[in-house]
Amino acid sequence: MLSVLRNRAYRRLFTAQVVALIGTGLATVALGLLAYDIAGADAGSVLGTALAVKMVAYVTIAPAVGAVADRLPRRALMVASDLTRAGVALLLPFVDQVWQVYVLIFLLQAASAAFTPTFQAVIPDVLPAERDYTRALSLSRLAYDLESLFSPALAAALLSLITYNWLFLGTVFGFVASASLVVSAALPKPVAPTAPRTGGVYARAIAGTRLFLGVPQLRALLALDLAVAAAGAMVTVNTVVYVRDQLGRSAADVPLALGAYGAGSMVVALLLPRLLDRIPDRTVMLRGALLLTAIFVALGTITAADSGSWRWPALLAVWAAFGAACSLVLTPTGRLIRRAAPAERRTAAFAAQFSLSHGCWLLTYPLAGWLGAAAGLGSAVLVLGAVASAAGLLAVRLWPVRESAPVEHEHAGLPAGHPHLRDAIRVRSGWRHSHHPLLDGLHGHR
């Protein structure tokens, strides 16, 4: 897996991702402490609203970025996003009003909504070989999981020496370092559009979404995103409720439970590159989604039990299983988008995925919280489990079964009406044909 780090450009981009993630993790800890200083007992409400603001920024800003990304230098867009995030982080220690927190969080996450899809769209150009790209996706998944474990530990160590306001400087350093690494990386030139872009900004903003709705595999991916969001929201929102109220354990066990989720995800991310060399993405991702239903049933058993020492290790196992199943779905996502979208529309496709997937989280986060608080954890498990199950079954129905390997050559330069080009258009539209074996399933999966 680490062999892809021999590529100098990717190595610098991956390092930029890691240091930015660590900085974001430090900001998350510091923001919680800042909210408590400002709002006291209402800090949870402040953080919940900030989380909703974050998701709104992701859902609304990413498509707008996709509409203009092909007109902007990718390096400049990523660097500007990093410097914007650094500037916002630098201002956070000085806020003393709740509304100021919301404004700055929106600006911070708007910049992230510009950076992340652009970054994701660059990697397939830097690593054009699918084998290398698959390993890069696993490394990215590992980076996210390790950050969730490492950043809180680093923050705890730093807080024994400094006040939490200084943690925001760590965030600033992370984003500035990320910008510097992006500047130093040699990025390949983006593929020029094969046809002039038409329509207004709004039409271009929804182009990525229309691509998702027009390609069967991407429609299935949207359903998979909803299944993952149902499981992830249950873990993120209700871990503290399970550990503290349901099981009566100490606050120190909360990060241990979250760590179990991350550990399950990391194990799968380490195993997937070799697995995906032999098993189609469709099989891996759909089985991961369907596995979530069984895990929700196991969680329901723990929730319904009144007592028993077995519940704590069972909860850790269930959380690890959630992490593993979600990683089965999430890790190959980039491969799917890479195959389904033409190179010149890749940024728009990744922006649409970023926006639509976070729209799913915007739905499931409050559902997990409100149901758990108003109707009890059992109701939350039942409803979110039903959502995950229905979404998984819908993905099975939407994703075509018969798919062959994607073509390894481009059609640039072919005249309009050329049979190769007509076949490629049919495949991108989700149509199957049989008269040209090489092109059949151009954007499908092995």
SULKAVEN-V707217 format. One line per field, one symbol per residue. phi: phi as a letter, one per 40 degrees, with the letter a starting at -180 (. if undefined). psi: psi as a letter, one per 40 degrees, with the letter a starting at -180 (. if undefined). Layout:
phi: ???
psi: ???
//
This chain:
phi: .cccccccccdcccccccccccccccccccccccccccbgccdccccccccccdcccccccdcccdcbccbbcccccccccccccccccccdcccbbcccccccccccccccccccccdcccdcccbcccdcccccccccccccccccccccccccccccbbccdccccccddcccccccccccccccccccdcaccbgcccccccccccccccbdccccccccdccccccccccccbdcccccccbgccccccccccccccccccdcccccdccccbbcddcccccccccdccccccccccccccahcccccccccccccdcccccdccccdccccdccbcdcbcccccccccccccccccccdcccccccccbgcdcccccccccccccccccdcccdccbbcccbbcbcgccdgddccccccccccgcbabcbdcccgdbcbc
psi: dedeedhdddddddddddddddddddddddddddddddebeedddddddddddddddddddddddddedeeihdddddddddddddddddddeeieidddddddddddddddddddddddddddddgdhdddddddddddddddddddddddddddddeediiddedddddddddddddddddehhhihihiheiihiiadddddeddddddeehddddddddddddddddddddddeddddddddefiideeddddddddddddddddddddddeddhiddddddddddddddddddddddddhdiheedddddddddddddddddddddeddddddddhideedddddddddddddddddddddddddddddeiddddddddddddddddddddddhidhiiiiieiieheiihehddddddddddeeiiieegddehfdfai.
//
